[in-house]
Amino acid sequence: MKKTYIAPNIERNSAGNMNKYGAKSVVRYQDRIESIPITDLVKEYGSPLIVLSEAQMRKRYRRLLDTMKMHYPQVEMAWSYKTNYLAAVCNVFHQEGARAEVVSRMEYEMARTRGIKGRDIIFNGPGKSPDALRIAIEEEALIHIDHLDELYLIEKLARELDTKAQVAIRVNMDTGISPQWTRFGFNYENGEAYRSIQRLLSGKMMNLRGLHTHIGTFILDANAYYWAAKALLELASRIEKDNGIVLEYIDMGGGFASQNTLHNQYTPGEFASPSFDQYALAIGNAFNESHFVTEHLPKLVLETGRALVDEAGYMISTVLGKKNMPSGERAVILDAGVNTAITAWWYKLKVSPTRSFPGAYQNTIFYGPLCMNIDVIRPALPFPDLQFGDKVLITPVGAYNNTQWMQFIEYRPQIVMITETGQTELIREAESLQDITARERIPEHLRKL
Ligand SMILES: *Cc1c(COP(=O)(O)O)cnc(C)c1O
């Protein structure tokens, strides 16, 4: 048989060189996911393939809950649907005890059809439609109000339905991070949040149950949560004093960073992202300093999304071809692109070979299969010389990919879950042409070619 040709490549010998984070990186291969060989997965389900680990999700969920409870006893979780709303994924978190956190009518309906009661749904978001609000009021969902027009609308709908709406307001505040997400909710510092609560209470059509914030996403400064919690708890005390209302819960939203690494970040995410303990400590400190908390022990709600599911997601992809770029870098064309892993735009996703390789590393760019310049899975990194048909593993991809992915150029691939007992279950079939075109209509005069 003809031997595979591996091009020679001259590279400065830097063996043993250290930088301030340790030794020079070595590209380690990973040939299995939770003891299931990657070759078996591809043989059974095809490539590209998205794999989600049930054990990882449960482990991270329990770890976050346990860690938070070490700092504050009354904690509840709500699963952020938009982070990953595959039914199997949501149900893992619902089985663990999480409510549903939704930001649209579509997500609301998803939660309801999965058997989540209205009262176990937190309805967030800046653009809730009147229809959706009407259903949410009737079903006693917790509606987190974003702006004044929504407040007036809820009041009007509640009056029409002759019932009280169950609400909280979303508050934004300066927590020292930038950018400050002032576009969602009512501002704390300028008094808007307090005034809107006074307005809400004067209408008498709503039960103010809590306060909510979601300060941003991928927050690398855990201390920002301390300042956010301080602001909400101060507001809660003031409402108790001025209106005699004791709030049931303080919802700190989501935003904890996963272990991914942002493109503009030098330190790898596994070192740069705060631990659950650091976030829990920041929030716990604010709670434990508050008189309101000492007197009433409100529920602390977390809507953590990406930090629970990102690391549970893997993408297996196959090498379709290679080329040498004029820059001297090598390019690899994969069968999965940003259409399936859109988070490649924000993160330096980790690409790992799935077998050991001889030969030297060369800077390699990973492109997807799309005929679009935007389709870069990973900018250049030192990599061994992959061959046609080789598989690579792209991680972590569990958050925001199965929801933000694009129906663009290619069919979306199969998704499997590795269960806690090590079985594989298909949880979403690959698409077919029928899925893409079923809702189209061709006008009569355009039918005949
Ligand atoms: C997106 C979102 C979350 C989840 O955010 P993560 O950064 O994934 O933790 C939680 N709450 C609200 C209101 C959101 O919009």
The ligand as a Gaussian input file, in Angstrom:
#p B3LYP/6-31G(d) Opt

LIG

0 1
 C      -29.784000      34.350000      28.467000
 C      -30.327000      34.556000      29.806000
 C      -29.934000      33.740000      30.879000
 C      -28.845000      32.699000      30.772000
 O      -27.621000      33.326000      30.582000
 P      -26.223000      32.527000      30.586000
 O      -25.216000      33.563000      30.255000
 O      -26.318000      31.463000      29.559000
 O      -26.045000      31.963000      31.964000
 C      -30.557000      33.940000      32.095000
 N      -31.489000      34.906000      32.262000
 C      -31.872000      35.717000      31.248000
 C      -32.884000      36.752000      31.483000
 C      -31.297000      35.578000      29.995000
 O      -31.661000      36.399000      29.003000

